[in-house]
Amino acid sequence: EIFSKKFLLYEIPQKTNVEIEKEAWNLYFHQNFEKALILFREIVEKNPNDATWWNSIAMCEYELYQYKQALISINKALELKNESIYVLNKACILTEYGEYT
């Protein structure tokens, strides 16, 4: 059927990765870390081997005081790509995490 719910769901235009990325960064820079985290996780589902998105997730988790989870995420980023900025971010996470454990 043309007007069935199933048909309508398939016809709803999906956001492109670029649109989702822009929205995620906009949310992040406006300090809406919870919503940015949701979008970064959506992006990483499509690009699980891109260290940039794991780092972005880690930084949202860091800003939300989720230090243990941020450590897991930043370690994944470092596993994929050993960048100095990721090492610095990990140091920040460990510094804060140590204060709360």
C-alpha positions as semicolon CSV with decimal commas, in nm:
position;residue;x (nm);y (nm);z (nm)
1;E;0,000;0,000;0,000
2;I;0,121;0,346;-0,082
3;F;0,005;0,499;0,245
4;S;0,098;0,223;0,484
5;K;0,315;0,303;0,787
6;K;0,589;0,082;0,648
7;F;0,592;0,275;0,320
8;L;0,605;0,607;0,500
9;L;0,898;0,499;0,717
10;Y;1,101;0,403;0,413
11;E;1,020;0,729;0,239
12;I;1,135;0,956;0,523
13;P;1,462;1,109;0,408
14;Q;1,755;1,005;0,623
15;K;2,015;1,256;0,731
16;T;2,351;1,222;0,562
17;N;2,665;1,155;0,762
18;V;2,783;1,509;0,695
19;E;2,460;1,653;0,834
20;I;2,484;1,435;1,144
21;E;2,849;1,531;1,193
22;K;2,770;1,902;1,166
23;E;2,483;1,868;1,410
24;A;2,698;1,670;1,655
25;W;2,976;1,930;1,651
26;N;2,725;2,213;1,683
27;L;2,577;2,047;1,991
28;Y;2,924;1,981;2,134
29;F;3,041;2,340;2,090
30;H;2,717;2,463;2,248
31;Q;2,795;2,235;2,545
32;N;2,500;2,005;2,486
33;F;2,717;1,703;2,551
34;E;2,436;1,451;2,609
35;K;2,283;1,506;2,266
36;A;2,622;1,534;2,096
37;L;2,719;1,201;2,252
38;I;2,413;1,034;2,104
39;L;2,502;1,159;1,757
40;F;2,872;1,072;1,789
41;R;2,772;0,719;1,888
42;E;2,547;0,702;1,583
43;I;2,841;0,811;1,367
44;V;3,077;0,557;1,522
45;E;2,829;0,279;1,448
46;K;2,875;0,360;1,079
47;N;3,250;0,427;1,110
48;P;3,380;0,203;1,390
49;N;3,741;0,222;1,272
50;D;3,768;0,601;1,270
51;A;3,958;0,720;1,574
52;T;3,821;1,074;1,540
53;W;3,474;0,966;1,644
54;W;3,596;0,755;1,936
55;N;3,789;1,060;2,057
56;S;3,477;1,274;2,018
57;I;3,278;1,025;2,224
58;A;3,550;1,022;2,489
59;M;3,547;1,400;2,513
60;C;3,168;1,410;2,555
61;E;3,189;1,145;2,824
62;Y;3,469;1,343;2,989
63;E;3,256;1,658;2,992
64;L;2,971;1,455;3,144
65;Y;3,201;1,325;3,421
66;Q;3,176;0,970;3,285
67;Y;3,549;0,916;3,330
68;K;3,554;0,537;3,329
69;Q;3,361;0,522;3,001
70;A;3,570;0,808;2,857
71;L;3,882;0,607;2,930
72;I;3,743;0,309;2,739
73;S;3,654;0,531;2,442
74;I;3,987;0,715;2,431
75;N;4,172;0,384;2,451
76;K;3,976;0,269;2,146
77;A;4,078;0,588;1,963
78;L;4,442;0,529;2,055
79;E;4,420;0,167;1,946
80;L;4,306;0,283;1,603
81;K;4,543;0,578;1,569
82;N;4,818;0,691;1,802
83;E;4,781;1,070;1,784
84;S;4,938;1,306;2,034
85;I;4,605;1,486;2,091
86;Y;4,447;1,155;2,192
87;V;4,731;1,095;2,438
88;L;4,675;1,441;2,582
89;N;4,302;1,377;2,610
90;K;4,373;1,048;2,787
91;A;4,598;1,230;3,033
92;C;4,316;1,474;3,111
93;I;4,071;1,188;3,162
94;L;4,313;1,001;3,389
95;T;4,379;1,315;3,592
96;E;4,009;1,368;3,659
97;Y;3,932;0,998;3,699
98;G;4,200;0,967;3,965
99;E;4,032;1,237;4,171
100;Y;3,703;1,045;4,177
101;T;3,822;0,692;4,241
